[in-house]
Amino acid sequence: MDAQGRGRADDIDPADQWVLNPTTGEYELRLSPSAAQSPVPEPRRARSAAPAGPRGRTQAPPRTTEAPGCRRSPEREVPPPRRRKGAPEEPPPGRRGRRPVKKKGKGKGKRALLWTGGAMAFVVLVTGAAGYLYLEHLNDNITSVPDDGAGTGGFSKDKAINILLIGTDKRTGKGNKGYGDAGSPGHADTTILLHVSKDRTNATALSIPRDLIVDVPDCPTTQEDGSTKVIPGTTGVRFNTSLGQDGRTPSCTMRTVTELTGITPDNFMVADFNAVKTLTSAVGGVEVCLAKDIDDPDSHLKLTKGTHTIEGETALAYVRTRHSVGFGGDLSRIGLQQQFLSALMRKLKSSDTLTSPSKMVKLAEAGTKALTVDSQLDSINKLKDLGLELGKLNTENLTFTTVPVKDNPAEQVKATVVLDEAKARQVFDLIRNDVSFTDVKQRKKKEKAAVAARLKGEKAPAAEVRVRVLNGGAAPGSAQQTLSWLQVEEGVTKSENGGNAPEERKKTTLEYAPDQAAQARRLAEILGLSGSGMKPGESVTNAQGVPAMTLTLGKDFKGPGVSLTPPDKAPDDIDKSTADKVECAK
C-alpha cells in the first residue's frame, strides 16, 4: 500500500478478493462493496470500477476477503462480507458467486501513447489468457492507437490469426534510464509476427530482424487532431525505421510487414520495458540456461554458466544483451529472446501459475498496464477472446523461427542483412497457407486421404482435356497467358478463355463433373495443382456446346508453369525451435 492510500478500506489488493466457493470447490472473484460486484437482485444499483491493487505490498492469502490492516471507511453503507472463524467462505446472502457483469461505455485510449520497448509484446499477449477474468475491470489500463486501415479489421475466431507484436527502443518509464536511446523516437527494435493456425493446434512466431533492408510503403497515418497524413515511403532502409521515423506509427510497421511477407496482420500490440520486469516478477521468475558465463556492461547482465531463475531488472538485461551471445549481433539476440519467451510461456502455462488466483491477477494487472493495442482490439472482450484462443495452444506446437536472411552484399563492413529470397519466400508461403512448422496433423485422416485420392487414378491424354480458363483474382491477362501456355506448351488444345470469374478467389480451383475425373487428374498434373484445389461438382458448356471443366485462377496464381501445390511442411534447413524445449544460450 502506498503512502497516499494507507489505511483506506477501498485499497484492497485484487488478489485478496478471490474466495473459495464451497459449492463448486473453485475460486471466484468477489469484489468489495465499493467495487464492481456480482449481479444483485437490484439491477439498477450503481457500481464503481474495481480498484487496482497497490504495488509493493505483501499479498494476503487468496481466501481472505479483506486485506489485513485495512479498515472499513465510516461512510461505507454496506459492510464487507464476514465469515465465522474456522468456517469456509460463503457467498453473501441473496447472491451467487459468479463473474461480475461487464460494464459498458468505458472510455478508451485515455492515456497518451508511450511506445517503449523490449521483446515482451508476445508475452503481454499471453496474459490475456492468464488473467481474462479480471481484465473486465482493467479498461483504463489499456492504451490504443488507430490501425489506419492497415490490418484486416481484427482477428476472427473461425480463421487463422496473425498478430504483429512490437517492442521498441524508446526509453521511458521509471527505472529505465539505463536502457535504450534517450533521443530515439522509438523504432521497431523487436518484431514478431505471430501466426495461430485456424484449427488452433499450432502456431508460428516469426521474428523479423531490425536490420533487414526493406521497402517501407506510403503510410496514411492519423494525427493527434484526427486528420490523416500520408507519410511518404522509402526504399532500401532498415526495417526498424518503419516505426518512429518521420512520425510513423505501428500501423506503418504493419503495412511494411504486409509488403515484406504478403501476410496482412489482423492486429498489432506494443509493450514497454516494464513488461519484462513486472511479468517475470508476477510469476516468480523464469528459468533460463546459459552455456557460458556472461558479463555484458552494455545490458548490465552478469550471470554464470548454468541454470538461473531471473526476474525484474535481471530479466530485462537478459533479453537486451547481444554483445555477449553468439556473434554479438541482433540475430544472436533474437535467438536469445526466443529462448526466453519459450521459458516464460512454459511458466505462464504451468499449473503453479494457472491455479494461483494471486498470480493470475498480477499478470492481468501487469499486462494491461504495459499494453498498447490497435483500435480494432481496444475491447476487454476482444482481449479475453484472443487470450482464450491462444490458451488452446500446446507449447510443443509453438515454433519460433526467424526470417531467413544473409549479409548485405553491398556492404564491406557488415551492418545490415537482406532477404535470402528462396528460403524466405518458402517460409512466408508456409505461414500464408497455414502450414505447421511442427508435425501437427492439420486435417483429419479421412479428409486428408479423400483429398489425396482425387489425384490417383487414370489420366486422360492432354489432347482430350476440355477446360474453360477464368481469371478469379490473378494478375490481369493471366487467363490468356495460361490458355496460350496450355495449348502451345502442354498440348491442351481443347481449352478456351472464359474471361473474368464472377467473384475473386484466394485459391486456384478446378471444378469438374464425375465423368471428367480423368481429365481433371491430367490437368492437375500439368498445373501442379494439389488435391485440395480439385473440386468435384458439375461441368459447364463451352463455346462449342460441349461439356468442359472450369479452371479459376485465384490470387495464389503466380504464372503459367509455376506449381500451385503449396508446401506441406517446413524445410529441414530452416532454423527453428519449439517453446516446450529448454535450450542454453551460447
C-alpha positions in Angstrom: 0.0 0.0 0.0 1.5 3.4 -0.9 1.6 6.3 1.4 -1.4 8.1 0.0 -3.6 5.1 0.2 -2.5 3.9 3.7 -5.4 3.0 5.9 -8.1 3.2 3.2 -10.6 0.3 3.1 -11.0 0.5 -0.6 -7.3 -0.1 -1.2 -7.7 -3.9 -1.2 -5.4 -6.0 -3.3 -7.3 -7.7 -6.1 -5.6 -11.0 -5.2 -7.3 -10.8 -1.8 -10.7 -10.8 -3.5 -10.6 -14.4 -4.8 -12.6 -16.7 -2.5 -13.4 -20.4 -2.4 -17.0 -21.3 -3.3 -17.8 -24.3 -1.1 -20.5 -25.4 -3.5 -18.3 -25.7 -6.6 -14.9 -26.1 -4.9 -13.5 -23.4 -7.2 -12.0 -19.9 -6.6 -14.2 -17.0 -7.7 -13.7 -13.2 -7.9 -15.5 -11.5 -5.0 -15.2 -7.7 -5.1 -15.6 -5.5 -2.0 -18.9 -3.5 -1.8 -17.1 -0.3 -3.1 -16.0 -2.2 -6.3 -17.9 -3.7 -9.2 -19.8 -6.7 -7.7 -21.6 -9.8 -8.9 -25.1 -9.2 -10.1 -27.6 -8.5 -7.3 -31.4 -8.5 -7.2 -31.5 -4.7 -7.7 -30.3 -4.4 -11.3 -30.3 -0.6 -11.3 -27.9 -0.3 -8.5 -24.8 1.8 -9.4 -21.4 0.1 -9.5 -18.0 1.7 -9.5 -14.8 0.4 -11.1 -12.8 -2.1 -9.1 -9.7 -0.6 -7.6 -6.3 -1.7 -8.9 -4.1 -3.4 -6.5 -1.4 -1.3 -4.9 2.2 -2.0 -5.7 4.8 -3.5 -3.3 2.5 -4.7 -0.5 2.5 -8.2 0.9 -0.3 -10.4 -0.6 -2.8 -11.9 1.8 -4.0 -15.5 1.2 -6.5 -15.5 -1.7 -9.3 -16.8 0.5 -9.2 -13.6 2.6 -11.9 -11.1 1.6 -10.3 -8.0 3.3 -6.6 -7.2 3.4 -5.0 -7.2 6.8 -4.6 -3.8 8.3 -7.3 -2.2 6.1 -10.2 -0.8 8.0 -13.7 -0.1 6.8 -14.4 3.6 6.0 -17.0 5.1 8.3 -19.2 6.3 5.4 -19.5 2.8 3.9 -23.2 1.7 3.9 -22.6 -2.0 3.3 -20.1 -3.8 5.4 -17.7 -6.3 3.7 -18.8 -9.9 3.9 -17.8 -11.8 7.1 -17.4 -15.4 7.9 -17.4 -17.4 11.1 -14.0 -18.3 12.5 -12.9 -21.6 11.0 -15.8 -21.8 8.6 -15.4 -21.9 4.8 -16.0 -18.8 2.7 -19.6 -18.5 1.6 -21.3 -16.1 -0.9 -23.2 -13.2 0.6 -26.9 -13.8 1.2 -29.0 -13.4 -1.9 -26.1 -13.6 -4.3 -24.5 -16.4 -6.3 -20.7 -16.5 -6.6 -20.4 -15.6 -10.3 -18.5 -13.3 -12.6 -19.1 -9.5 -12.3 -21.3 -8.0 -15.0 -19.4 -6.4 -17.8 -19.6 -2.6 -17.7 -20.2 -0.8 -20.9 -19.3 2.7 -22.0 -15.8 2.8 -20.6 -13.6 5.4 -22.1 -10.9 4.1 -24.5 -7.4 5.2 -25.2 -7.4 7.9 -22.5 -3.7 7.8 -21.8 -1.1 9.2 -24.2 0.8 6.6 -26.2 4.3 5.8 -25.0 6.0 3.3 -27.2 8.6 1.8 -25.1 10.5 -1.3 -25.9 11.8 -4.7 -25.4 10.9 -8.2 -26.6 7.8 -8.6 -24.4 4.9 -7.8 -26.7 4.5 -11.5 -27.2 4.3 -12.2 -23.5 1.8 -9.4 -22.9 -0.5 -11.2 -25.4 -0.4 -14.4 -23.3 -1.5 -12.6 -20.2 -4.9 -12.2 -21.8 -5.4 -15.9 -21.3 -4.0 -16.0 -17.8 -6.0 -13.1 -16.4 -9.1 -12.8 -18.5 -11.5 -12.9 -15.6 -10.0 -9.8 -14.1 -9.4 -8.0 -17.4 -13.1 -6.8 -17.3 -12.1 -4.4 -14.5 -9.0 -3.0 -16.2 -10.3 -0.9 -19.1 -8.5 2.2 -18.1 -5.1 0.4 -18.2 -5.3 -0.2 -21.9 -4.0 2.4 -24.4 -5.0 2.2 -28.1 -3.9 3.9 -31.3 -5.5 3.7 -34.8 -4.6 0.9 -37.2 -5.3 3.3 -40.1 -6.8 0.6 -42.2 -3.5 -1.4 -42.4 -4.9 -4.6 -40.9 -7.7 -7.0 -41.7 -10.1 -5.3 -39.3 -9.4 -7.6 -36.4 -9.0 -11.4 -35.8 -11.8 -13.9 -36.2 -12.5 -17.0 -34.1 -13.1 -19.1 -37.2 -10.0 -18.1 -39.1 -6.2 -18.3 -38.7 -4.9 -15.4 -36.6 -2.0 -13.1 -37.4 -0.9 -10.7 -34.6 2.0 -8.3 -35.1 4.0 -7.9 -31.8 6.3 -4.9 -31.5 8.9 -3.8 -28.9 10.7 -0.6 -29.4 14.0 1.0 -28.3 12.3 4.2 -26.9 13.5 4.9 -23.4 10.7 5.9 -21.0 9.4 4.8 -17.6 10.7 4.9 -14.1 13.9 2.9 -13.5 14.7 2.6 -17.2 17.2 5.4 -17.6 20.0 2.9 -18.3 18.2 1.3 -21.3 17.6 2.3 -24.9 18.3 5.5 -26.7 17.1 8.6 -24.8 16.9 10.6 -28.1 15.2 8.0 -30.2 11.5 8.5 -31.3 11.1 4.7 -30.8 11.9 2.3 -33.5 10.7 -1.3 -34.2 13.6 -2.9 -32.3 11.9 -6.3 -31.8 9.2 -7.5 -34.1 7.4 -10.9 -34.1 4.6 -11.9 -36.5 2.6 -14.5 -34.5 0.5 -16.8 -36.7 -2.0 -19.1 -35.0 -3.5 -21.9 -37.2 -7.2 -21.9 -38.0 -7.7 -25.1 -36.0 -5.6 -23.8 -33.1 -3.4 -26.9 -33.0 -0.2 -24.9 -33.7 1.4 -21.5 -34.0 4.5 -19.9 -35.5 6.3 -16.9 -34.1 8.3 -15.3 -36.9 11.0 -12.8 -35.8 11.8 -10.0 -38.2 15.4 -8.7 -37.9 15.5 -5.0 -37.2 18.5 -4.5 -39.6 16.7 -6.2 -42.5 16.7 -4.0 -45.6 13.2 -3.4 -46.8 10.9 -1.0 -48.7 8.6 1.0 -46.3 5.4 1.9 -48.2 3.5 5.1 -48.1 1.6 5.2 -44.8 -1.7 7.1 -44.2 -1.4 8.0 -40.5 -3.9 9.5 -38.1 -2.6 12.7 -36.5 -3.4 14.0 -33.0 -6.1 16.4 -34.3 -7.9 13.5 -36.1 -6.7 14.4 -39.6 -4.9 11.9 -41.8 -1.4 12.5 -43.2 0.3 10.3 -45.7 3.9 9.7 -44.7 6.0 9.0 -47.8 7.6 5.6 -48.1 11.3 4.9 -48.5 13.2 2.1 -50.3 16.2 0.2 -49.2 16.1 1.1 -45.5 16.3 -0.8 -42.2 13.1 -2.5 -41.1 13.2 -0.8 -37.7 12.6 2.6 -39.3 9.0 1.5 -40.2 8.2 2.8 -36.7 9.0 6.2 -35.2 10.9 7.6 -38.2 9.2 10.6 -39.7 6.2 10.2 -37.4 5.4 6.6 -38.4 3.1 4.7 -36.1 2.6 0.9 -35.6 0.2 0.9 -38.5 3.1 1.7 -40.8 5.1 -1.3 -39.4 2.0 -3.4 -40.1 2.0 -2.2 -43.8 5.7 -2.9 -44.1 5.2 -6.4 -42.8 2.4 -7.0 -45.4 4.7 -5.6 -48.1 7.5 -7.9 -47.0 5.7 -11.2 -46.3 2.4 -10.9 -48.3 0.6 -11.6 -44.9 -1.7 -8.9 -43.6 -1.8 -8.9 -39.8 -5.2 -8.8 -38.1 -4.0 -6.7 -35.1 -0.9 -5.2 -33.5 0.4 -4.9 -30.0 3.2 -2.9 -28.4 4.6 -3.3 -24.9 7.1 -1.3 -22.8 10.3 -2.2 -20.9 8.5 -2.6 -17.7 6.5 -5.6 -19.1 9.6 -7.7 -18.8 10.2 -6.8 -15.2 6.6 -6.9 -13.9 5.6 -10.1 -15.7 8.6 -12.1 -14.7 8.2 -10.9 -11.1 4.5 -11.8 -11.2 5.2 -15.4 -12.0 8.0 -15.7 -9.5 10.8 -15.7 -12.1 11.7 -17.5 -15.3 14.3 -20.3 -15.6 16.9 -19.7 -18.3 20.0 -21.7 -19.2 23.5 -20.3 -20.2 26.2 -22.4 -21.9 28.9 -19.9 -20.8 29.5 -17.0 -18.3 28.1 -13.7 -19.4 29.3 -10.3 -18.3 27.8 -7.6 -20.5 28.4 -4.0 -19.3 26.1 -2.6 -22.0 23.0 -4.5 -20.9 24.2 -4.8 -17.3 23.8 -8.6 -17.4 26.2 -10.7 -15.3 25.4 -14.4 -14.9 27.5 -17.5 -14.6 27.2 -20.6 -16.8 24.3 -22.9 -15.9 20.6 -22.5 -15.0 19.2 -19.4 -13.4 15.8 -18.1 -12.3 15.6 -14.5 -13.3 13.1 -11.7 -12.9 12.8 -7.9 -12.8 15.9 -6.0 -13.8 17.9 -9.1 -14.5 15.3 -10.5 -16.9 15.2 -7.2 -18.8 19.0 -7.2 -19.0 18.9 -10.8 -20.3 16.6 -10.0 -23.3 18.6 -6.9 -24.1 22.1 -8.5 -24.2 23.6 -9.2 -27.6 27.4 -8.5 -27.4 28.0 -11.5 -25.2 26.0 -14.2 -27.1 26.5 -15.8 -30.5 28.2 -13.5 -32.9 27.4 -10.4 -30.9 24.7 -9.1 -33.3 21.0 -8.7 -33.5 20.4 -12.1 -35.0 22.1 -13.7 -31.9 19.9 -11.6 -29.6 16.8 -12.7 -31.5 17.7 -16.4 -30.7 18.2 -15.5 -27.0 14.9 -13.7 -26.9 13.1 -16.7 -28.5 14.6 -19.0 -25.8 13.4 -16.5 -23.1 9.9 -16.3 -24.5 9.7 -20.1 -24.6 10.7 -20.3 -21.0 8.2 -17.6 -20.0 5.5 -19.4 -22.0 6.2 -22.6 -20.1 6.0 -20.8 -16.8 2.8 -19.0 -17.7 1.1 -22.2 -18.7 2.4 -24.2 -15.7 0.0 -25.4 -13.1 1.5 -23.3 -10.3 0.7 -20.2 -12.3 -2.7 -21.0 -13.8 -4.1 -22.4 -10.5 -2.9 -19.3 -8.5 -5.6 -16.6 -8.3 -3.0 -14.2 -6.9 -0.6 -14.7 -9.9 -3.5 -14.5 -12.4 -4.5 -11.1 -11.1 -0.9 -9.9 -11.0 -0.4 -11.0 -14.6 -3.5 -9.2 -15.8 -2.6 -6.0 -14.0 1.0 -6.1 -15.4 -0.1 -7.0 -18.9 -2.7 -4.3 -19.3 -0.6 -1.6 -17.9 2.2 -2.4 -20.3 0.0 -2.9 -23.3 -0.8 -0.7 -26.3 -3.2 -2.2 -28.9 -4.6 -1.1 -32.2 -8.1 0.4 -32.4 -9.6 -2.8 -33.6 -8.6 -4.6 -30.4 -9.5 -1.9 -27.9 -12.0 -4.0 -26.1 -11.7 -6.1 -23.0 -14.0 -8.8 -24.6 -11.7 -8.9 -27.6 -8.6 -9.3 -25.5 -10.3 -12.0 -23.5 -11.4 -13.8 -26.7 -7.9 -13.6 -28.1 -6.4 -14.9 -24.9 -8.8 -17.9 -24.9 -7.9 -18.7 -28.5 -4.2 -18.7 -27.6 -4.8 -20.7 -24.5 -5.7 -23.7 -26.7 -2.1 -24.0 -27.9 0.3 -26.5 -26.6 3.8 -25.2 -26.2 5.3 -28.1 -28.1 3.4 -26.9 -31.2 4.5 -23.3 -30.9 7.5 -22.8 -33.2 9.9 -19.8 -33.1 11.8 -19.0 -36.3 13.4 -16.0 -38.0 13.0 -14.6 -41.4 15.9 -16.2 -43.5 18.5 -13.5 -44.3 22.1 -13.2 -45.4 24.7 -10.5 -45.2 24.1 -7.4 -47.3 26.5 -7.9 -50.3 26.6 -4.1 -50.9 28.5 -3.5 -47.6 32.2 -4.1 -46.8 31.6 -3.7 -43.1 28.6 -5.9 -42.4 25.9 -3.9 -40.6 22.6 -4.9 -42.3 21.1 -8.0 -43.8 18.9 -8.8 -46.9 16.4 -11.5 -47.6 17.5 -15.0 -48.5 14.9 -14.9 -51.2 14.4 -18.6 -51.9 14.2 -19.6 -48.2 12.2 -16.5 -47.1 9.5 -16.9 -49.7 9.1 -20.6 -48.7 8.7 -19.6 -45.0 6.2 -16.8 -46.0 4.2 -19.3 -48.1 4.1 -21.8 -45.3 2.6 -19.3 -42.9 0.2 -17.9 -45.6 -1.0 -21.4 -46.3 -1.5 -22.2 -42.6 1.1 -25.0 -42.6 2.5 -26.0 -39.3 6.3 -25.9 -38.6 5.8 -28.9 -36.3 4.5 -32.4 -37.1 0.9 -31.5 -36.1 -1.7 -33.1 -38.3 -3.9 -30.2 -39.5 -6.6 -32.3 -41.1 -8.4 -35.4 -40.0 -7.0 -38.5 -41.6 -10.2 -39.3 -43.6 -10.3 -35.8 -45.0 -6.7 -35.8 -46.0 -7.0 -39.3 -47.6 -10.0 -38.2 -49.6 -8.2 -35.1 -50.9 -5.2 -37.1 -51.9 -7.4 -39.7 -53.6 -8.5 -37.1 -56.2 -5.1 -37.3 -57.8 -5.0 -41.0 -58.0 -6.3 -43.0 -61.0 -6.3 -42.9 -64.8 -5.3 -39.7 -66.5 -6.7 -38.7 -69.9 -4.4 -37.5 -72.7 -3.8 -33.8 -72.8 -5.4 -33.5 -76.2 -8.7 -34.8 -74.7 -8.8 -32.3 -71.8 -11.6 -29.7 -72.2 -11.4 -26.7 -69.9 -12.5 -23.1 -69.7 -10.0 -20.8 -68.0 -11.3 -17.9 -65.8 -9.4 -15.2 -64.0 -10.6 -15.1 -60.4 -8.0 -12.8 -58.8 -4.8 -13.4 -60.6 -2.9 -10.7 -62.4 -4.6 -9.1 -65.4 -4.1 -11.2 -68.6 -3.4 -14.4 -66.7 -6.2 -16.3 -68.3 -5.0 -15.6 -71.8 -1.4 -16.3 -70.9 -2.4 -19.6 -69.3 -4.5 -20.6 -72.3 -1.6 -20.0 -74.7 0.7 -22.0 -72.5 -1.7 -24.9 -72.2 -2.3 -25.0 -76.0 1.3 -24.4 -77.2 3.4 -25.9 -74.5 1.2 -28.6 -73.0 -1.0 -29.8 -75.8 -4.3 -28.9 -74.2 -5.8 -27.7 -77.4 -9.4 -28.0 -76.4 -9.2 -25.1 -74.0 -10.7 -21.6 -74.1 -10.6 -18.2 -72.3 -13.7 -17.7 -70.2 -12.8 -14.1 -69.2 -13.2 -12.9 -65.6 -14.8 -15.1 -62.9 -18.0 -13.8 -61.2 -16.1 -13.4 -57.9 -12.5 -13.4 -56.7 -10.9 -16.4 -55.1 -7.8 -16.8 -52.9 -7.0 -20.2 -54.2 -6.9 -21.6 -57.8 -9.5 -24.3 -58.3 -10.5 -26.8 -60.9 -14.2 -27.8 -60.9 -15.3 -30.9 -62.8 -18.1 -33.5 -63.2 -17.6 -37.1 -62.0 -17.1 -38.3 -65.6 -14.3 -35.8 -66.1 -12.1 -37.1 -63.3 -9.5 -38.5 -65.7 -9.3 -35.1 -67.5 -9.0 -33.3 -64.1 -6.2 -35.5 -62.9 -4.2 -34.8 -66.2 -4.8 -31.0 -65.9 -3.9 -31.1 -62.2 -0.6 -32.8 -63.0 0.2 -30.2 -65.7 -0.6 -27.3 -63.4 1.0 -28.7 -60.3 -2.4 -28.4 -58.6 -3.0 -30.2 -55.3 -6.0 -32.4 -54.5 -7.4 -29.6 -52.3 -7.7 -27.4 -55.4 -9.8 -30.0 -57.2 -13.5 -29.5 -56.6 -15.8 -32.3 -57.8 -19.0 -30.7 -59.0 -20.6 -30.0 -62.3 -19.3 -29.3 -65.8 -20.1 -26.3 -67.9 -20.9 -26.0 -71.6 -18.2 -24.4 -73.6 -18.4 -22.3 -76.8 -18.8 -25.4 -78.9 -21.7 -26.6 -76.8 -19.6 -29.5 -75.3 -19.2 -30.1 -71.5 -16.0 -28.7 -70.1 -14.2 -28.3 -66.8 -13.7 -24.8 -65.2 -10.3 -23.7 -64.1 -10.5 -20.5 -62.0 -7.1 -18.8 -61.4 -7.0 -17.4 -57.8 -4.8 -14.8 -56.1 -2.3 -17.6 -55.4 -1.6 -18.0 -59.2 1.9 -16.8 -59.9 2.1 -17.6 -63.7 1.9 -20.4 -66.2 4.2 -23.3 -65.3 4.6 -22.3 -61.6 3.4 -25.1 -59.4 0.2 -24.5 -57.5 0.9 -27.1 -54.8 1.7 -25.2 -51.6 4.4 -26.6 -49.3 3.1 -29.1 -46.7 6.0 -29.0 -44.2 8.8 -26.7 -43.1 12.2 -27.2 -44.8 14.8 -29.1 -42.8 17.4 -26.3 -43.2 15.2 -23.6 -41.6 16.4 -22.6 -38.1 13.5 -23.1 -35.7 12.8 -24.2 -32.1 9.7 -25.1 -30.2 8.5 -23.5 -26.9 8.5 -26.7 -24.9 12.2 -27.4 -25.2 14.8 -25.9 -22.9 17.9 -24.5 -24.7 21.0 -22.9 -23.3 22.2 -19.6 -24.8 25.6 -19.9 -26.3 
